[in-house]
Amino acid sequence: MGYTHLELGQECEIVERVYSCDGNSDMSALVQLSPAKLDELAQASMEKEKTIYAEALAIVARWKQQAYETVAYRKAQAYLRTLPVTHTSNQWVKGEYDWHEISNMVYKFIWRSYENTRWDSTQKKSVPVSWELSWYLTYNTPREPDFTGSGRQIAGQERKRFGEKATMEKYLQGRINAYVHLFKEISPPIPAEHEKRFCVNGVLLPGYTVEAPKRTPQEVADELLSFLEDEDASPSVANANQPPHKKPPPHKHRSSTPTR
């Protein structure tokens, strides 16, 4: 009695147990043998078991390698099934529930304003008393990328309150201006530390590029030092290529005879 289970590309289980009460062996001939002979035959049987077990492990290893190949095919299929992100081609559009959006393949900026009112008994109508603004700047990531952790939202505020509509509009325009540089290209370079947000199974999706990683202050300092070292070494190199400097011959002093 045993148990077997196979989940392709993931798991293989084969469990088999042997019980002495199975009644599947005839002992009548074996009990006629001497204890020494039984020991010899039992040891030989156990050695055969070990050999078969090793063969089974080798087969499991083969299955494991084949399962890895199946997984690779599935990952490639998942990559090819990933749909391009939707975006507005860096144009402002108005969508559902008065949300305004500008987006490209990497970034998305959305905002929406709310008008709070109260009933004015004198005017017999609702009048605005304040305005609220919600805005968000996020990465416009595809579905099921390699990394979906924190940091997808770059900036934003929810229901920021203003007493005057003009003040709210001025503030909103300032936020838009602060990030307008992100909406110049359809596919701006991705910051290196966020590359996995646009990868599926370790491969960057089509149409994307990644920024060169920013150098640390130490790397910049090391480069400057290397330039200085090169400049310090250059005069010595130049002098080494010149012939040795010869001293001028000593000046002989001529004695002069006074003219009579």
ChimeraX commands (.cxc) that place a marker at each C-alpha (Angstrom):
marker #1 position 0.00,0.00,0.00 radius 0.5
marker #1 position 1.45,3.31,-0.95 radius 0.5
marker #1 position 0.83,6.88,-2.01 radius 0.5
marker #1 position 1.90,8.69,-5.16 radius 0.5
marker #1 position 1.34,12.28,-6.24 radius 0.5
marker #1 position 2.63,14.33,-9.16 radius 0.5
marker #1 position 2.15,18.07,-9.64 radius 0.5
marker #1 position 3.90,18.94,-12.86 radius 0.5
marker #1 position 6.69,21.44,-12.50 radius 0.5
marker #1 position 6.32,21.51,-8.73 radius 0.5
marker #1 position 6.12,18.30,-6.71 radius 0.5
marker #1 position 6.62,14.56,-7.00 radius 0.5
marker #1 position 5.81,12.14,-4.18 radius 0.5
marker #1 position 6.18,8.36,-4.12 radius 0.5
marker #1 position 5.66,6.71,-0.75 radius 0.5
marker #1 position 5.59,2.92,-0.43 radius 0.5
marker #1 position 5.53,0.84,2.75 radius 0.5
marker #1 position 6.00,-2.90,3.29 radius 0.5
marker #1 position 4.25,-4.59,6.20 radius 0.5
marker #1 position 5.17,-8.04,7.56 radius 0.5
marker #1 position 1.52,-8.98,7.84 radius 0.5
marker #1 position 0.88,-8.66,4.12 radius 0.5
marker #1 position 1.03,-12.45,3.74 radius 0.5
marker #1 position 2.60,-12.25,0.30 radius 0.5
marker #1 position 5.53,-14.59,0.87 radius 0.5
marker #1 position 5.77,-18.35,1.45 radius 0.5
marker #1 position 8.07,-19.03,4.39 radius 0.5
marker #1 position 7.92,-22.87,4.24 radius 0.5
marker #1 position 11.09,-23.25,2.17 radius 0.5
marker #1 position 13.04,-20.55,4.00 radius 0.5
marker #1 position 12.59,-22.04,7.45 radius 0.5
marker #1 position 14.40,-25.14,6.23 radius 0.5
marker #1 position 17.63,-23.15,5.76 radius 0.5
marker #1 position 20.31,-22.69,8.35 radius 0.5
marker #1 position 20.57,-19.39,10.26 radius 0.5
marker #1 position 23.89,-18.64,8.56 radius 0.5
marker #1 position 22.38,-19.13,5.10 radius 0.5
marker #1 position 19.41,-16.93,6.01 radius 0.5
marker #1 position 21.79,-14.21,7.18 radius 0.5
marker #1 position 23.65,-14.42,3.89 radius 0.5
marker #1 position 20.47,-14.21,1.80 radius 0.5
marker #1 position 19.01,-11.40,3.89 radius 0.5
marker #1 position 22.19,-9.34,3.52 radius 0.5
marker #1 position 22.20,-9.91,-0.24 radius 0.5
marker #1 position 18.54,-8.80,-0.44 radius 0.5
marker #1 position 19.28,-5.61,1.51 radius 0.5
marker #1 position 22.15,-4.79,-0.83 radius 0.5
marker #1 position 19.79,-5.18,-3.79 radius 0.5
marker #1 position 17.33,-2.87,-2.04 radius 0.5
marker #1 position 20.05,-0.23,-1.74 radius 0.5
marker #1 position 20.87,-0.57,-5.43 radius 0.5
marker #1 position 17.22,-0.18,-6.45 radius 0.5
marker #1 position 16.83,2.78,-4.07 radius 0.5
marker #1 position 19.83,4.49,-5.65 radius 0.5
marker #1 position 18.29,3.94,-9.08 radius 0.5
marker #1 position 15.03,5.45,-7.82 radius 0.5
marker #1 position 16.90,8.52,-6.52 radius 0.5
marker #1 position 18.56,8.90,-9.92 radius 0.5
marker #1 position 15.13,8.81,-11.58 radius 0.5
marker #1 position 13.86,11.44,-9.12 radius 0.5
marker #1 position 16.86,13.63,-9.99 radius 0.5
marker #1 position 15.99,13.28,-13.67 radius 0.5
marker #1 position 12.40,14.28,-12.94 radius 0.5
marker #1 position 13.62,17.30,-10.98 radius 0.5
marker #1 position 15.70,18.56,-13.90 radius 0.5
marker #1 position 12.77,18.03,-16.25 radius 0.5
marker #1 position 10.49,19.91,-13.84 radius 0.5
marker #1 position 12.91,22.87,-13.91 radius 0.5
marker #1 position 12.59,22.87,-17.69 radius 0.5
marker #1 position 8.79,22.88,-17.40 radius 0.5
marker #1 position 9.01,25.83,-14.99 radius 0.5
marker #1 position 11.24,27.73,-17.42 radius 0.5
marker #1 position 8.69,27.28,-20.22 radius 0.5
marker #1 position 5.91,28.48,-17.94 radius 0.5
marker #1 position 7.87,31.55,-16.88 radius 0.5
marker #1 position 8.56,32.45,-20.51 radius 0.5
marker #1 position 4.86,32.01,-21.30 radius 0.5
marker #1 position 3.92,34.29,-18.38 radius 0.5
marker #1 position 6.37,36.92,-19.64 radius 0.5
marker #1 position 4.87,36.85,-23.14 radius 0.5
marker #1 position 1.33,37.01,-21.75 radius 0.5
marker #1 position 2.04,40.20,-19.81 radius 0.5
marker #1 position 0.06,43.00,-21.41 radius 0.5
marker #1 position 1.56,46.48,-21.92 radius 0.5
marker #1 position 0.47,49.04,-19.34 radius 0.5
marker #1 position -2.25,51.45,-20.37 radius 0.5
marker #1 position -1.34,55.13,-20.34 radius 0.5
marker #1 position -2.39,58.50,-21.74 radius 0.5
marker #1 position 0.76,59.20,-23.80 radius 0.5
marker #1 position 1.65,62.13,-21.52 radius 0.5
marker #1 position -1.69,63.84,-22.14 radius 0.5
marker #1 position -4.18,64.92,-19.49 radius 0.5
marker #1 position -7.46,63.00,-19.64 radius 0.5
marker #1 position -10.53,63.01,-17.42 radius 0.5
marker #1 position -11.84,59.64,-16.34 radius 0.5
marker #1 position -14.46,58.19,-14.05 radius 0.5
marker #1 position -15.50,59.99,-10.86 radius 0.5
marker #1 position -13.75,63.18,-12.02 radius 0.5
marker #1 position -10.27,61.72,-11.72 radius 0.5
marker #1 position -7.73,63.47,-13.95 radius 0.5
marker #1 position -4.74,61.50,-15.21 radius 0.5
marker #1 position -1.49,61.96,-17.09 radius 0.5
marker #1 position 0.65,58.87,-17.57 radius 0.5
marker #1 position 3.26,57.06,-19.62 radius 0.5
marker #1 position 4.84,53.62,-19.49 radius 0.5
marker #1 position 6.64,54.35,-16.21 radius 0.5
marker #1 position 4.80,57.09,-14.29 radius 0.5
marker #1 position 1.21,58.05,-13.51 radius 0.5
marker #1 position -0.09,61.27,-11.94 radius 0.5
marker #1 position -3.78,61.45,-10.96 radius 0.5
marker #1 position -5.80,64.01,-9.02 radius 0.5
marker #1 position -9.36,64.74,-7.98 radius 0.5
marker #1 position -10.96,67.65,-6.10 radius 0.5
marker #1 position -13.99,67.64,-3.82 radius 0.5
marker #1 position -16.25,70.56,-3.04 radius 0.5
marker #1 position -17.72,70.67,0.46 radius 0.5
marker #1 position -20.97,72.60,0.77 radius 0.5
marker #1 position -23.48,73.66,3.37 radius 0.5
marker #1 position -27.07,74.80,3.14 radius 0.5
marker #1 position -27.45,78.56,3.18 radius 0.5
marker #1 position -30.91,79.37,4.54 radius 0.5
marker #1 position -30.65,82.94,3.32 radius 0.5
marker #1 position -29.84,82.02,-0.25 radius 0.5
marker #1 position -31.96,78.89,-0.05 radius 0.5
marker #1 position -29.27,76.79,-1.68 radius 0.5
marker #1 position -26.06,74.90,-0.99 radius 0.5
marker #1 position -22.92,77.02,-1.05 radius 0.5
marker #1 position -19.29,75.84,-1.12 radius 0.5
marker #1 position -17.37,76.20,2.14 radius 0.5
marker #1 position -14.10,74.34,1.41 radius 0.5
marker #1 position -12.31,72.24,-1.15 radius 0.5
marker #1 position -10.32,69.03,-0.77 radius 0.5
marker #1 position -7.65,67.70,-3.09 radius 0.5
marker #1 position -6.34,64.17,-3.47 radius 0.5
marker #1 position -3.38,63.52,-5.74 radius 0.5
marker #1 position -0.95,60.66,-6.27 radius 0.5
marker #1 position 2.24,60.11,-8.25 radius 0.5
marker #1 position 2.93,56.41,-8.73 radius 0.5
marker #1 position 4.87,53.99,-10.89 radius 0.5
marker #1 position 2.63,52.73,-13.70 radius 0.5
marker #1 position 3.54,49.10,-13.13 radius 0.5
marker #1 position 2.31,46.09,-15.15 radius 0.5
marker #1 position 0.27,43.31,-13.58 radius 0.5
marker #1 position 2.23,40.79,-11.49 radius 0.5
marker #1 position 5.76,42.19,-11.84 radius 0.5
marker #1 position 8.68,40.65,-9.97 radius 0.5
marker #1 position 8.45,43.25,-7.18 radius 0.5
marker #1 position 5.22,44.67,-5.79 radius 0.5
marker #1 position 6.47,45.92,-2.42 radius 0.5
marker #1 position 6.35,49.33,-0.83 radius 0.5
marker #1 position 7.46,52.37,-2.79 radius 0.5
marker #1 position 5.07,52.16,-5.74 radius 0.5
marker #1 position 3.61,55.51,-4.66 radius 0.5
marker #1 position 6.27,58.16,-5.10 radius 0.5
marker #1 position 4.33,61.10,-3.64 radius 0.5
marker #1 position 0.80,62.19,-2.92 radius 0.5
marker #1 position -1.76,63.53,-0.46 radius 0.5
marker #1 position -5.29,62.51,0.36 radius 0.5
marker #1 position -8.10,65.02,0.91 radius 0.5
marker #1 position -5.87,68.03,1.60 radius 0.5
marker #1 position -8.25,70.79,2.68 radius 0.5
marker #1 position -8.34,74.38,1.34 radius 0.5
marker #1 position -10.52,77.30,2.26 radius 0.5
marker #1 position -10.38,78.86,-1.21 radius 0.5
marker #1 position -10.70,77.14,-4.57 radius 0.5
marker #1 position -8.04,79.40,-6.11 radius 0.5
marker #1 position -5.59,78.37,-3.38 radius 0.5
marker #1 position -6.27,74.71,-4.11 radius 0.5
marker #1 position -5.79,75.20,-7.84 radius 0.5
marker #1 position -2.51,77.03,-7.29 radius 0.5
marker #1 position -1.25,74.28,-5.03 radius 0.5
marker #1 position -2.26,71.60,-7.54 radius 0.5
marker #1 position -0.47,73.38,-10.36 radius 0.5
marker #1 position 2.64,73.55,-8.21 radius 0.5
marker #1 position 2.54,69.77,-7.70 radius 0.5
marker #1 position 2.05,69.21,-11.42 radius 0.5
marker #1 position 4.97,71.50,-12.25 radius 0.5
marker #1 position 7.20,69.70,-9.75 radius 0.5
marker #1 position 6.85,66.43,-11.66 radius 0.5
marker #1 position 6.30,67.62,-15.22 radius 0.5
marker #1 position 9.81,66.43,-16.17 radius 0.5
marker #1 position 8.65,62.81,-15.72 radius 0.5
marker #1 position 6.14,63.17,-18.54 radius 0.5
marker #1 position 8.37,64.20,-21.44 radius 0.5
marker #1 position 8.90,60.70,-22.87 radius 0.5
marker #1 position 6.58,57.78,-23.47 radius 0.5
marker #1 position 9.07,55.42,-21.81 radius 0.5
marker #1 position 11.42,57.40,-19.56 radius 0.5
marker #1 position 14.32,55.48,-18.00 radius 0.5
marker #1 position 13.40,53.53,-14.88 radius 0.5
marker #1 position 15.40,54.29,-11.71 radius 0.5
marker #1 position 17.77,51.36,-11.24 radius 0.5
marker #1 position 16.45,50.53,-7.77 radius 0.5
marker #1 position 12.92,50.10,-9.18 radius 0.5
marker #1 position 13.80,47.94,-12.19 radius 0.5
marker #1 position 12.09,44.83,-10.78 radius 0.5
marker #1 position 8.74,46.65,-10.84 radius 0.5
marker #1 position 8.92,46.37,-14.63 radius 0.5
marker #1 position 10.37,42.86,-14.85 radius 0.5
marker #1 position 8.54,39.55,-15.15 radius 0.5
marker #1 position 10.47,36.44,-14.13 radius 0.5
marker #1 position 13.76,38.30,-14.12 radius 0.5
marker #1 position 13.47,39.86,-17.59 radius 0.5
marker #1 position 12.78,43.54,-18.26 radius 0.5
marker #1 position 9.59,43.97,-20.27 radius 0.5
marker #1 position 9.83,45.24,-23.87 radius 0.5
marker #1 position 10.14,48.97,-24.44 radius 0.5
marker #1 position 11.80,49.84,-21.12 radius 0.5
marker #1 position 15.27,51.11,-20.26 radius 0.5
marker #1 position 16.98,51.51,-16.90 radius 0.5
marker #1 position 18.92,54.51,-15.63 radius 0.5
marker #1 position 22.60,54.06,-14.92 radius 0.5
marker #1 position 22.98,53.64,-11.14 radius 0.5
marker #1 position 23.95,56.81,-9.31 radius 0.5
marker #1 position 27.52,56.89,-8.10 radius 0.5
marker #1 position 28.18,57.21,-4.41 radius 0.5
marker #1 position 30.21,60.17,-3.04 radius 0.5
marker #1 position 33.06,57.74,-2.36 radius 0.5
marker #1 position 33.09,56.59,-6.00 radius 0.5
marker #1 position 33.21,60.22,-7.19 radius 0.5
marker #1 position 36.05,60.98,-4.75 radius 0.5
marker #1 position 38.00,57.91,-5.88 radius 0.5
marker #1 position 37.68,58.99,-9.52 radius 0.5
marker #1 position 38.93,62.50,-8.73 radius 0.5
marker #1 position 41.89,61.07,-6.83 radius 0.5
marker #1 position 42.77,58.85,-9.78 radius 0.5
marker #1 position 42.82,61.93,-12.06 radius 0.5
marker #1 position 45.12,63.75,-9.64 radius 0.5
marker #1 position 47.45,60.76,-9.46 radius 0.5
marker #1 position 47.62,60.63,-13.26 radius 0.5
marker #1 position 48.49,64.33,-13.40 radius 0.5
marker #1 position 51.19,63.94,-10.75 radius 0.5
marker #1 position 52.73,61.05,-12.64 radius 0.5
marker #1 position 52.71,62.67,-16.07 radius 0.5
marker #1 position 55.70,65.07,-15.61 radius 0.5
marker #1 position 57.90,62.19,-14.47 radius 0.5
marker #1 position 56.92,60.19,-17.50 radius 0.5
marker #1 position 57.64,63.12,-19.80 radius 0.5
marker #1 position 61.05,63.72,-18.22 radius 0.5
marker #1 position 61.92,60.05,-18.50 radius 0.5
marker #1 position 61.56,60.24,-22.28 radius 0.5
marker #1 position 63.99,63.19,-22.59 radius 0.5
marker #1 position 67.77,62.81,-22.93 radius 0.5
marker #1 position 69.76,63.56,-19.76 radius 0.5
marker #1 position 70.54,67.23,-19.23 radius 0.5
marker #1 position 74.20,68.12,-19.88 radius 0.5
marker #1 position 75.93,70.73,-17.78 radius 0.5
marker #1 position 77.61,73.53,-19.74 radius 0.5
marker #1 position 81.42,73.50,-19.67 radius 0.5
marker #1 position 83.00,75.66,-16.95 radius 0.5
marker #1 position 83.79,79.26,-18.00 radius 0.5
marker #1 position 87.51,79.92,-18.24 radius 0.5
marker #1 position 88.71,83.20,-16.74 radius 0.5
marker #1 position 90.94,85.20,-19.04 radius 0.5
marker #1 position 93.44,87.49,-17.47 radius 0.5
marker #1 position 93.65,90.87,-19.12 radius 0.5
marker #1 position 96.79,92.93,-19.51 radius 0.5
marker #1 position 96.31,96.63,-18.95 radius 0.5
marker #1 position 97.02,98.76,-22.00 radius 0.5
marker #1 position 99.83,101.08,-21.63 radius 0.5
marker link #1:1,2 radius 0.2
marker link #1:2,3 radius 0.2
marker link #1:3,4 radius 0.2
marker link #1:4,5 radius 0.2
marker link #1:5,6 radius 0.2
marker link #1:6,7 radius 0.2
marker link #1:7,8 radius 0.2
marker link #1:8,9 radius 0.2
marker link #1:9,10 radius 0.2
marker link #1:10,11 radius 0.2
marker link #1:11,12 radius 0.2
marker link #1:12,13 radius 0.2
marker link #1:13,14 radius 0.2
marker link #1:14,15 radius 0.2
marker link #1:15,16 radius 0.2
marker link #1:16,17 radius 0.2
marker link #1:17,18 radius 0.2
marker link #1:18,19 radius 0.2
marker link #1:19,20 radius 0.2
marker link #1:20,21 radius 0.2
marker link #1:21,22 radius 0.2
marker link #1:22,23 radius 0.2
marker link #1:23,24 radius 0.2
marker link #1:24,25 radius 0.2
marker link #1:25,26 radius 0.2
marker link #1:26,27 radius 0.2
marker link #1:27,28 radius 0.2
marker link #1:28,29 radius 0.2
marker link #1:29,30 radius 0.2
marker link #1:30,31 radius 0.2
marker link #1:31,32 radius 0.2
marker link #1:32,33 radius 0.2
marker link #1:33,34 radius 0.2
marker link #1:34,35 radius 0.2
marker link #1:35,36 radius 0.2
marker link #1:36,37 radius 0.2
marker link #1:37,38 radius 0.2
marker link #1:38,39 radius 0.2
marker link #1:39,40 radius 0.2
marker link #1:40,41 radius 0.2
marker link #1:41,42 radius 0.2
marker link #1:42,43 radius 0.2
marker link #1:43,44 radius 0.2
marker link #1:44,45 radius 0.2
marker link #1:45,46 radius 0.2
marker link #1:46,47 radius 0.2
marker link #1:47,48 radius 0.2
marker link #1:48,49 radius 0.2
marker link #1:49,50 radius 0.2
marker link #1:50,51 radius 0.2
marker link #1:51,52 radius 0.2
marker link #1:52,53 radius 0.2
marker link #1:53,54 radius 0.2
marker link #1:54,55 radius 0.2
marker link #1:55,56 radius 0.2
marker link #1:56,57 radius 0.2
marker link #1:57,58 radius 0.2
marker link #1:58,59 radius 0.2
marker link #1:59,60 radius 0.2
marker link #1:60,61 radius 0.2
marker link #1:61,62 radius 0.2
marker link #1:62,63 radius 0.2
marker link #1:63,64 radius 0.2
marker link #1:64,65 radius 0.2
marker link #1:65,66 radius 0.2
marker link #1:66,67 radius 0.2
marker link #1:67,68 radius 0.2
marker link #1:68,69 radius 0.2
marker link #1:69,70 radius 0.2
marker link #1:70,71 radius 0.2
marker link #1:71,72 radius 0.2
marker link #1:72,73 radius 0.2
marker link #1:73,74 radius 0.2
marker link #1:74,75 radius 0.2
marker link #1:75,76 radius 0.2
marker link #1:76,77 radius 0.2
marker link #1:77,78 radius 0.2
marker link #1:78,79 radius 0.2
marker link #1:79,80 radius 0.2
marker link #1:80,81 radius 0.2
marker link #1:81,82 radius 0.2
marker link #1:82,83 radius 0.2
marker link #1:83,84 radius 0.2
marker link #1:84,85 radius 0.2
marker link #1:85,86 radius 0.2
marker link #1:86,87 radius 0.2
marker link #1:87,88 radius 0.2
marker link #1:88,89 radius 0.2
marker link #1:89,90 radius 0.2
marker link #1:90,91 radius 0.2
marker link #1:91,92 radius 0.2
marker link #1:92,93 radius 0.2
marker link #1:93,94 radius 0.2
marker link #1:94,95 radius 0.2
marker link #1:95,96 radius 0.2
marker link #1:96,97 radius 0.2
marker link #1:97,98 radius 0.2
marker link #1:98,99 radius 0.2
marker link #1:99,100 radius 0.2
marker link #1:100,101 radius 0.2
marker link #1:101,102 radius 0.2
marker link #1:102,103 radius 0.2
marker link #1:103,104 radius 0.2
marker link #1:104,105 radius 0.2
marker link #1:105,106 radius 0.2
marker link #1:106,107 radius 0.2
marker link #1:107,108 radius 0.2
marker link #1:108,109 radius 0.2
marker link #1:109,110 radius 0.2
marker link #1:110,111 radius 0.2
marker link #1:111,112 radius 0.2
marker link #1:112,113 radius 0.2
marker link #1:113,114 radius 0.2
marker link #1:114,115 radius 0.2
marker link #1:115,116 radius 0.2
marker link #1:116,117 radius 0.2
marker link #1:117,118 radius 0.2
marker link #1:118,119 radius 0.2
marker link #1:119,120 radius 0.2
marker link #1:120,121 radius 0.2
marker link #1:121,122 radius 0.2
marker link #1:122,123 radius 0.2
marker link #1:123,124 radius 0.2
marker link #1:124,125 radius 0.2
marker link #1:125,126 radius 0.2
marker link #1:126,127 radius 0.2
marker link #1:127,128 radius 0.2
marker link #1:128,129 radius 0.2
marker link #1:129,130 radius 0.2
marker link #1:130,131 radius 0.2
marker link #1:131,132 radius 0.2
marker link #1:132,133 radius 0.2
marker link #1:133,134 radius 0.2
marker link #1:134,135 radius 0.2
marker link #1:135,136 radius 0.2
marker link #1:136,137 radius 0.2
marker link #1:137,138 radius 0.2
marker link #1:138,139 radius 0.2
marker link #1:139,140 radius 0.2
marker link #1:140,141 radius 0.2
marker link #1:141,142 radius 0.2
marker link #1:142,143 radius 0.2
marker link #1:143,144 radius 0.2
marker link #1:144,145 radius 0.2
marker link #1:145,146 radius 0.2
marker link #1:146,147 radius 0.2
marker link #1:147,148 radius 0.2
marker link #1:148,149 radius 0.2
marker link #1:149,150 radius 0.2
marker link #1:150,151 radius 0.2
marker link #1:151,152 radius 0.2
marker link #1:152,153 radius 0.2
marker link #1:153,154 radius 0.2
marker link #1:154,155 radius 0.2
marker link #1:155,156 radius 0.2
marker link #1:156,157 radius 0.2
marker link #1:157,158 radius 0.2
marker link #1:158,159 radius 0.2
marker link #1:159,160 radius 0.2
marker link #1:160,161 radius 0.2
marker link #1:161,162 radius 0.2
marker link #1:162,163 radius 0.2
marker link #1:163,164 radius 0.2
marker link #1:164,165 radius 0.2
marker link #1:165,166 radius 0.2
marker link #1:166,167 radius 0.2
marker link #1:167,168 radius 0.2
marker link #1:168,169 radius 0.2
marker link #1:169,170 radius 0.2
marker link #1:170,171 radius 0.2
marker link #1:171,172 radius 0.2
marker link #1:172,173 radius 0.2
marker link #1:173,174 radius 0.2
marker link #1:174,175 radius 0.2
marker link #1:175,176 radius 0.2
marker link #1:176,177 radius 0.2
marker link #1:177,178 radius 0.2
marker link #1:178,179 radius 0.2
marker link #1:179,180 radius 0.2
marker link #1:180,181 radius 0.2
marker link #1:181,182 radius 0.2
marker link #1:182,183 radius 0.2
marker link #1:183,184 radius 0.2
marker link #1:184,185 radius 0.2
marker link #1:185,186 radius 0.2
marker link #1:186,187 radius 0.2
marker link #1:187,188 radius 0.2
marker link #1:188,189 radius 0.2
marker link #1:189,190 radius 0.2
marker link #1:190,191 radius 0.2
marker link #1:191,192 radius 0.2
marker link #1:192,193 radius 0.2
marker link #1:193,194 radius 0.2
marker link #1:194,195 radius 0.2
marker link #1:195,196 radius 0.2
marker link #1:196,197 radius 0.2
marker link #1:197,198 radius 0.2
marker link #1:198,199 radius 0.2
marker link #1:199,200 radius 0.2
marker link #1:200,201 radius 0.2
marker link #1:201,202 radius 0.2
marker link #1:202,203 radius 0.2
marker link #1:203,204 radius 0.2
marker link #1:204,205 radius 0.2
marker link #1:205,206 radius 0.2
marker link #1:206,207 radius 0.2
marker link #1:207,208 radius 0.2
marker link #1:208,209 radius 0.2
marker link #1:209,210 radius 0.2
marker link #1:210,211 radius 0.2
marker link #1:211,212 radius 0.2
marker link #1:212,213 radius 0.2
marker link #1:213,214 radius 0.2
marker link #1:214,215 radius 0.2
marker link #1:215,216 radius 0.2
marker link #1:216,217 radius 0.2
marker link #1:217,218 radius 0.2
marker link #1:218,219 radius 0.2
marker link #1:219,220 radius 0.2
marker link #1:220,221 radius 0.2
marker link #1:221,222 radius 0.2
marker link #1:222,223 radius 0.2
marker link #1:223,224 radius 0.2
marker link #1:224,225 radius 0.2
marker link #1:225,226 radius 0.2
marker link #1:226,227 radius 0.2
marker link #1:227,228 radius 0.2
marker link #1:228,229 radius 0.2
marker link #1:229,230 radius 0.2
marker link #1:230,231 radius 0.2
marker link #1:231,232 radius 0.2
marker link #1:232,233 radius 0.2
marker link #1:233,234 radius 0.2
marker link #1:234,235 radius 0.2
marker link #1:235,236 radius 0.2
marker link #1:236,237 radius 0.2
marker link #1:237,238 radius 0.2
marker link #1:238,239 radius 0.2
marker link #1:239,240 radius 0.2
marker link #1:240,241 radius 0.2
marker link #1:241,242 radius 0.2
marker link #1:242,243 radius 0.2
marker link #1:243,244 radius 0.2
marker link #1:244,245 radius 0.2
marker link #1:245,246 radius 0.2
marker link #1:246,247 radius 0.2
marker link #1:247,248 radius 0.2
marker link #1:248,249 radius 0.2
marker link #1:249,250 radius 0.2
marker link #1:250,251 radius 0.2
marker link #1:251,252 radius 0.2
marker link #1:252,253 radius 0.2
marker link #1:253,254 radius 0.2
marker link #1:254,255 radius 0.2
marker link #1:255,256 radius 0.2
marker link #1:256,257 radius 0.2
marker link #1:257,258 radius 0.2
marker link #1:258,259 radius 0.2
marker link #1:259,260 radius 0.2
view
